[in-house]
């Protein structure tokens, strides 16, 4: 982990559901690399309600 990890991280996810699921590995890697950081996702309207707990972090909007 870097000496000074970011306090907040904002990730913009792809607009298509399949692409968003495929990007879940990246989101998981960010969560593991920066466990003390707040990680939020920007998702396509309606996707914030999809029950993918492995993707959702602190906030999805």
C-alpha positions, 0 to 999 in steps of 0.5 A: 500500500502507498505511504499516503492512501487516498481518503476517498475514491470515486469510481465511474462504472460502465453503463451496461450491466454486463460490463459493470459485472465484468469490472467488479474485479477492478472494484474489488482490487481497489477495495483490497488495496485501500481498505481504509478509504471510502470508495463510492461508485457512480452507476447508471440510474437503476443499477444502484438497486441491483443486489451485487454486494461484491460491487457496492461499497460505501455509496452508489449513486 
